[in-house]
Amino acid sequence: MEDISVLICDDSALMRNLISHVIDGTEGLTVVGKAMNGQFLIEKLPLVKPDVIVLDIEMPVMTGVEFLRWRKQNRVDIPVIILSSIAEKGAAVTMECLELGASDFITKPNGSVSADISSVSDRLIELISSYGGAYARRHGKIVRGGDFYSNLASERAVTRKLTAAMGEEKAKQFLADEKNKTPAKPLSFAAPTPKEPAVIEPLRKPGKIEVIAIGISTGGPNALRDVFKMIDPRLKQPVLVVQHMPAGFTKEFANSLDKICALAVKEAEDGDPIESGKVYIAPGNYHIYVEQSPLGKKTLRLSQEAQRNGHRPSADVLFESVAKVYQNHALGVIMTGMGKDGAVELAEMRKQGAWTLGQDEASSIVYGMPKVAFELGGVQKQVPLEKMADEISKLARENS
């Protein structure tokens, strides 16, 4: 079993060291190099040959944006994860980085960096293991799969909750006692045997499609760019999208999609009427759902109720409302992402008679959400990313 190798580029020595500590402290990940700006990064690439790059934006000599331009010109395909500031300007530059080919981003910690690094560590590990793991496997390395890191994130979340409730020492003792009660199973890194999907008998036949709902997470920013670049410009149905993304970035993300999509794309606002041929992106830190008035008028509503499946916005919240309001007059789509968000309620959409699609394993950066949805019987058809726009457009056109 080989490690996923990481190269860190940041002009802050403290940030380089803190990120290195998180990565090297995680089984299956290792830091193979550090650079203080884009020029040093270019010089180190052929020496350390990383599987993934963690890249700051604002640096002297060569910025992250300038490096990404160089990367694009020289056709370097190593995935890049951006370290972004949360300021409004940072959001705009981050979207420019995605347009230049960066895979994804995390926000830098606020305030005391050393104290807050834990606030982004789980997300950092998720992105590194997902993008770096996919790259490593394409190049013949045998590395740990997404399930390993998903379970690791769950364990860390439990540890944090226990520590907050009991204090660090008591939490450690409690976890140690529980571990002694249940002997650890030997780790297996063999590919799991695929489960036969559950069989769902829909309550009604699929009808005309009046709305399209999409749930997506890790790998989503670029996957959605691919879909909306190719979506049918004559699409009549509104499209509602939950992409797991922090507050402060979804408006710029919607604007960046609007530039490449023939349909109008906007960040959803509370009370928006659901209009034909428009794309609505759930804002960061808000659930999005459909509400129907007694007169049948459908509007979008926002909510800051508790996270679901560890997320806000949550695809499950959106799909649940679509299943209730539209029943068999909807198309649900679940795409690349770690975990299970959206899977249960996509199955409910299918039960109500909706059309459903799931991204296939080969084209998913992380085959988590679509895999669980498929196993629950919620996916009628699995589709590769390169054909997703055509499949959505075809179903919408033939059932409008």
Disulfide bonds with the S-S distance in Angstrom:
none
